Amino acid sequence: RTGRGLVTLRVLHVGLESLSVRRGGLNRFCDNVVRAERSLGLDATAVWVGGDEEYAASISPASLWRRNRDIARIIRESDADLIDVHFAPHAVWALASGALAHRPLVVHFQGPWADESRWTGGSRAASFVKRRLERFVLRRAESVVVLSQAFGDIARQRYFVRPERLSIQPPGVSIPKVRDRAAIRAELGAIVEAPLVVAVRRLVPRMGLSVAIEAVADMPAAQLVIIGEGPERSALEATAERLGCRDRVRILGALSDVERDQWLAAATVSVVPTLAHEGFGLVVLESLAAGTPVVVSDVDGLVDAAAASRFVNVVPRGDAEALREALSLAHAAIPDAAEVRASVSACEWSQVASRLIEQTYAPLMTATVEPTLVTYLDHTAKRSGGELALVKLISAITASSGDAYFPHVVLFEHGDFEAELRRRGISYEVFELPARTQGVARDELLRSPLTGLYDTARFSWKLSRHLRRQRPDIVHANSLKAIAIGVIVSIWSPWRLLTHVRDIWIPPYLSEAVGRAMRLLTARRSDVIVANSALTGRAAGSRSLVLASPIDEPFFRVTPAQPGSTLRLAVIGRLAPWKGQDLVLDALELVTDLDLHVSFVGSALFGEDSYAEELVRRASVYGSRVTFLSAVDDVPSVLASLDATLLSSRSPEPFGNVVVESLAAGRPVIVPHFGGLVEFIEDGVNGLYYEPNSAASLADAIRRFAANGAERETKAERGRETAQRFAAPRVAEMAQRIYESVLK
């Protein structure tokens, strides 16, 4: 390592084509990474078709077999310590012939070559062969780098790349010098006042350029400039002619980087209307770097690219009307170019190269034991309590164990929980369960129609095959449906199955029949059953272990409450009938003489919108004394503004994540006297009890808390002491002991 922390090694990059041959996204990525690595002091060289760069060896554009032989020869003769391949089929013969000579192989997977071939008219047979060639290389690479979560899913599910060998690293961008938009338009001959839409795309059907033409056709003053070459040029010109906008659509062909950047800087908005197979969309960053906002379709990596900046708008793929509305909105509210450029200031190529070196190259150059792969199954991608508890547990284990465990989450649907996984840097993929099965209520699991049983059986078979290819050491099932499916897919499997019960498997949560079936399933196949409380464990079976949900460190750093004349209370949790927020409104009617403010923090998740609307209607009579904050990411900040929290659940809570988080923040709790809470809440010590489902008892507890202001500090201190039992490092240590035990 150098003084800057970068690994000093020789890297040979195997690209596709030099930029002097073709200016595709893959070629630009490879060229920019090599140049950035060289600027950082690495001995980085390259080999690709054509070109005369001093740091690159050129091979002829012969057949794929001939190119493979040439590349294998160059790799064999190279003194590089590591080989980085940017087009997987170029490494087939190098791998098969042993040319790598035990050197680590990194492969950049920027899109399925087989699918691309099929999309552009290739035969099924050719696509089959191409997929087998790609799979041969990807499965043997020590590390596979993808640009987006969507292509990570493809690499894992279609090419069988193991989760611990895959990393998501977005591309970079070179930020050009600032120039006045009007002056650039004048140089380019574009109308200064008119909306100017620019698309930088290959002219092939999957790029969706015909949709862009259709959208611009309904914008009478707008111009569309298309930069790129490809076989669809004549078809696009014909589409513009048919829609009567041929005079406002210009196809300029391939341009230099400087000319392309000029058009992007001159544009009102750029558009990336891809219909399928988009690894990331490098042009999105290039447009933002030029100071121009972007409209993209909701395809693959474009969704990840949109997350890079608030100046990217996402519309449904193929929807010309939605695209036209987004383009019109961009022209009506043109943002400041400097702000747009600043939004991608952290995406320069030097930073991309540094991440690649530190996160991919460096670990491969150090001999380490392969980590234990733990695959977590969860049927939902909503930000509910069990899912948030899971990411906290994973983060705690990762922080405690270092590289000993590699966590990978498999979700059965897309949802906003994915953002939380990305924020914490947790590997995940979406393996979709059919919607008609995903929507089956928990008490209907045994009464599903034949279609539901068929869907479940077929999904379980596919998931079992997928997991067997990934070869996890432990499968950790985290939710009710995930446990049921996890048990099925683990029959005669080589991995250990841990079922994590987070709900009380007795009425009213589950019917007697479903609860009995779940206990039978888990008892027959689970290697270990863990529960978030002793109560939950007893309901799940006699041989369960207690593994509580961990508390993140920020909750322990919340400053002490500053008492004021107004008592500040909050109910934190999703808005649902069984969570009992309406009980709090009933209690408020009995304490109208108290000076207090109540906040409801959370939103409806599982079709409970009508309940949420009724709460808002009822609370309107209290005016500013009651507020609704919806769901928040920064719960510690909410707790910092409170004196105490309320739990109003109408049926027993299995554990109560928000309760222990409140204790950690030094905020006493007012809770019903049942459920898993009784295992750590003491009435009058670290909180107050009230009789379940009794508004009068809840009102009395609020009065008691308001009357004993002098004791609040003592309750807060005792609450923090209680919460230490659930601190993340302690829970992580327990989880690791369970993992070690089950592996033995």
Secondary structure, DSSP 8 states (H G I E B T S, - for coil): --TTS----EEEEEEEE-TTT---HHHHHHHHHHHHHHHTT-EEEEEEES---TTEEEE-S--HHHHHHHHHHHHHH---SEEEESSGGGGHHHHHTTTTTT--EEEEE-S-HHHHHHHTT--HHHHHHHHHHHHHHHTT-SEEEESSHHHHHHHHHTS---GGGEEE----B-------HHHHHHHHT--SSS-EEEEE--SSGGG-HHHHHHHHHT-TT-EEEEE---TTHHHHHHHHHHTT-GGGEEEEE---HHHHHHHHHH-SEEEE---S--S--HHHHHHHHTT--EEEES-THHHHHHTT-TTEEEE-TT-HHHHHHHHHHHHHS---HHHHHHTTGGGBHHHHHHHHIIIIIHHHTS-----EEEEEEES--S--HHHHHHHHHHHHHHHHHTTSEEEEEEESS--THHHHHHHTT-EEEE----HHHHT--GGGGGG--HHHHHHHHHHHHHHHHHHHHH--SEEEE-SHHHHHHHHHHTTT-SSEEEEEE-S--STTTS-HHHHHHHHHHHHHH-SEEEESSHHHHHHH-TTEEE----B-HHHHT-------SSEEEEEES---GGGTHHHHHHHHTT-TTS-EEEEEE----SS-HHHHHHHHHHHGGGGGGEEE----S-HHHHHHT-SEEE---SS--SS-HHHHHHHHTT--EEEES-GGGGGT--BTTTEEEE-TT-HHHHHHHHHHHHH-GGGHHHHHHHHHHHHGGGBHHHHHHHHHHHHHHHH-
